[in-house]
């Protein structure tokens, strides 16, 4: 009889037993059926590859979120993401400006190795493209059976070039191909793969369609359309990058009249006056209120994504990561000092001090990532590729500078540490930076003086990089100089050192 229970008892067989025995066996059969169903669900859940959503804000500072200390701007959805997941305090972007930071993220290589190392525009539209031989995060996840989509700002190659997102592993792209054109939130057009989508009414004088809202709706549609298969959704939104402008809705109204304002005089020829010029920003009468509204708007988008996952019962099988591409900007009337956008850190966008490259990073995965956790693990954009490779159960590429932080996400032992992190920046005279343990080294004016002096800081006791202690630690400085030489590989498209010096 016992062996029959284990195998299961048919309803027909139950009729041959006395009534009391029938009830007992019927109950046992139901229990066994539920156990088998539960076991099947657990097996299927174990086999299912998790969905991955990577939300990338643009020029959002380390201190711009409530969960990182922001006092003036409301970010309840992102704060809740941190409460229900893990918040990183020592996460670094790929660079201190847009294109190289994204190149580092996509290729798993730091700026001494990744191909695109600067913001270089190309005519008639777009930026210097990723090479065809580049192996991207999207291509990696496609090998694991993922549907891939990117919605927002690309900046790594125009339509039809090697760097076109459709040629770099993305099944679908919707948004700004060119990051310069993303300076306009009411653009004349966006791109859906190779199709040019005209924004009727956005003519440089009128503001009809706020592109970020449209891009966001298309990203939510991507989730709906791919709910039954594993997907990788890359959401490189433009907010809160300059220009400073937002729809006059409830999000903006909550900040109007709240802050003291300093009128920002735009440049003639910018959008919404006499014509279009993507390098010039518009006049903004209330830049503080508008900036706050732009940050709260991306917070609203995060809330929409999380609600969508819950509605579709995808929240328990979706890893959501939120971060920023670099530190806070100062263009178009932005005022990082007023909002304390870099928190305790020194520097802003285009600096290799901490404020230019240390960024917020939050990860949430219901049932997998412990709620309310904070991590001081030192990580970077080039770690994302090996992390997601391990998560998707595909081989980690040999050519990567990254280290998987999946053990930290899942509270597991065996987290590998970096020997060092390295950055180089190809503007403002050229800059290099290294972080090794708590030591942080910075070299400026590299173009003219590649062997110039190095500043040294101990971040453990000087997070604001106020006290240069290079003179007291010459051996450490020498080691950092060696790393700067070792980590930089020459790139003909983005030469770093001036050959005449």
Secondary structure, DSSP 8 states (H G I E B T S, - for coil): -HHHHHH---HHHHTTS-HHHHHHHHHHHHHHHHHHHHHHHHHHHHHS--EEEEEEESS--TTSSGGGT-SSS--HHHHHHHHTSEEEEEEE-S-SSHHHHHHHHHHT--TTTSS--S--B-SSSSB----TT---HHHHHHHTT-EEEEEEE--S--TTSTT-GGGTT-SEEEEESSTTGGG-SS-SEEEETTEEEE-TT-SSS-----HHHHHHHHHHHHHHHTTTS-EEEEEE--TT-SS----SSHHHHTTTTTS----B---TTSTTTTS--TTS---BS-HHHHHHHHHHHHHHHHHHHHHHHHHTT-GGGEEEEEEESSS---GGG--HHHHTTTTT----TT--SHHHHEEEEEEE-TTTS-TTEEE---EETTHHHHHHHHHTT----SS------HHHHTT-S-----S-EEEEE-STT-EEEEEETTEEEEEE-TTT-TT--EEEEETTT-TT-----GGG-HHHHHHHHHHHHHH----GGG--S-TT-
